[in-house]
């Protein structure tokens, strides 16, 4: 298959790019599951943007820089904050996203941790789903320009370097999970919109598709990857055996929710002056510290002091899900624990979403733009996806590639079907437990050293297995997530300090020499 733009991923970043790029080219969107199965679909809180009369771009910029703990790129922060309102209005007025409004028709703005003003545009507590559905509807209307391949997964990127030319990406090998064929798709530009890597950890708010595929593929073709040590743990994931990966939005704390111990003690005042509105990294570490101190399995988020009818109106989906599990949040505090949520690192890109490899773009959570620094300010992620998807779509208009006349098809060699699927499932479990216990919310030099030794053995085992069996989606994801884990561990080892989301008990202070990005590329990072 040949197209102008090959987009890997069907969340906000990928679809927003596809809609804009379709004005000047053909687009193929590849998605591993159904097009709705992306982190965007599960985003509850909303999009941060300056739209209120008591707010300003300068305040949003300063809030972002403060939470980013010294590592934000100011130019990226200013770019996103100043461009944000334009894209919010486009979502609402052109693409039909039904954001909440007050009686006068103005956006109803929420507030979340780290924000000094109300600036979160939302659609109840299911903002991501509202955006995703609107984008998919518009994508379907442009079917003559945009082709969506669901149940397909990228295996590896195609580069001219393999054919003796410069390192320029011109497509990808794509695995069809229904037919088990590996297809070849060529394009003038490839866009990584593959989302995050939450599944690298045992407990996560992310869907199963969040396996860091874009970062892994980009690294394998020589693209620079940065700041992988900064992984955000959301403070409040619902603690219940039947509640797989269910996020309890930070917006609950923004509307007055209080974190308490099981005995009813409110504890956030001991950790931050903003108490329950503290940034996510501080709230997550506070909960982790209290759980280790008390031996309890969880803390609770108390909303019972608020009006019951307001809770139901403002948070209908969270209320409904909690009720299904026997928890009435109007009368009973919600049991919560931290869980892996968002990667602030990714493929290093410039202000147009361009990676260090020609014709390879990265947008959304797969990218490291410099906006988030060492810690992401709540609801800045969807903002970033909008701004950089639009800029990448405009830049890619002129993308050209001198690709080889004959492209080698996928070759499986002597690989055969495996009767040892247990190897994949066991390695998945081992890797995620390793990362949770050794490279989680709180780290140490000893844990990182042990994790480094173990991940190399795990990856060696995966490499031996990978080249001897026919590929499956589980194996492809395992190969990618293991490389991402290695990148996280190596990045964490290269930062002997505590900053933002990276907290090392052997290096509790900031090191002024480390006010820089942690950049890895093939040859100076983990072997591929």
C-alpha positions, 0 to 999 in steps of 0.5 A: 500500500502507498499513501502520503501520510502513514499515522500510527495511532488513533487517539486525539493526536493521530486523528487531529493530524489525519483530519488536517493532513487529509486536506493536502494528501491521502492518509492511512491510520493504523490502530492496534485495536478498535479506533476508540481504544486509545488513551484519549478515550479514557481521559476524564479531566479535560483540556487546559487552556486560558479561556476564563476572564480571571486567567492569563497566558502568563499564569498558565505558563508559570504554572507549567514551568513550576510543575515541570521543576526546571526542565520545561522548554519555555518556548514549547510551553509558550507555544502550547499555551498561546495556541491552545484557545484556537484549537479548543474553539475549533474542537467545539465550533467546527468538530462538534465536541460538546464541552460543558457550558454555563447558563450564559453559554461560556465554557464551564471551567474546572480546576486541577492540581498545580493550576492557579486558576480554573482553566480546564475545559471538560465534557462532564467527566468523560472529556476524552470520549467526547473528543474521540467520538467527534474526531472519529465521526469527522474521520468517517466523513472523509473516508475517501481521503482517510483510510483507517486500518483497525486490528493492525500493528506496526512491526518496524519502520522502513528507512532508506539507510537499509538501502544505502541511502541517508537515514530517512523513514519512508513507511513501515511493516504492518502486522494484520492481526486478523490474517497474520500477514505482515504488509508493507505501507510506504509514505512520504511521512510517518507519524508516531501517535502511538500514545504512552507506555503505562503497561510497562508497570504492573498497575496503570490507568492505561488501556492494554494498547499503551505499550510504548511502540512508537518510542521503541520503533523510533529508537530502533531506527536511530531517533533521539529519545529523551526524559524517559525517567519521568513517568507520572503516577496518577495519585487516584486509581480506583482500588477494587478487584473488579475495577481494572485500570479505572481512573478517578479523575484529578478533577475530584480533588479540584472540586473539593475532594479530600485525601484521607487515611482509613481512620479519616485523617486528612494528610496532604497538608503535611506534604504541600502548601496546596494540600489536596491540590498539590501536583500529581508527583507530590500527591502520589509520593505522599500516598505511597509514603502513607501506605508504607507507614501505615501498612494499609492497602489504600487511602480514600478520596472523600467527596461526602461533604459536597452536595450529592446532586452536584457530584452526580451532575459533575461526575456522572461516569465516575459515580455510575462506575463506583455504584456498579462496584457498591460504592456510593461516592455521595456517602462513602469515600472512594478507595484509591491508590497511585498507578502509572499514568503518563510518560513525560518522555518520548521521541525528542521532537522540534516545534513542528513534531519532527524527530531527529530522523528525516520524515519521521514525526512524533506527536502526543504522548509518544513525543517529548516536546519539552512542554512537560519537563520533569512533571506534567501539569494536569490536562496539558497533555491533550493541549499538547496533542492538539497543538503539535498535531496541527503543526506537524500536519502543516509541516508534513505538507512538503515532505518528500522522500527518495525511496528505493524502487523496490522495497523488500517485503517482510521475510520471516525466514525459518521462523515457526509458530510457537507452542510456548506462549507461556514464555511471552505471558510469563515474561510480560508479568516478570517485566512489569513487576520488576518495573513496579518494584524497582523503578516505580514512584520511589527509586534507589541506586541499588534498585536501579542497578539490579533493574538494569542487570535484569532487564538486559537478561530479559531482553536477550531472552526476548531477542532469541525468542523473537527471531525464531517464531512467527510474530504475534501482537503479544510478542511485538508488544513485549519486544517494544515494552522491554526496550522502553523499560530499558530506556526508562531504567538507563535514563533514571540511572543517568539522573543521580538527583530527585527532580519532578517525577524522578525521586531517588532516596540516595539523591534527594536534592536537585543537582544544578548540573542536571538541568538538562534533558536525558537524551538517548540514541542508538549507540549511546543507550541500550542496545537494540 
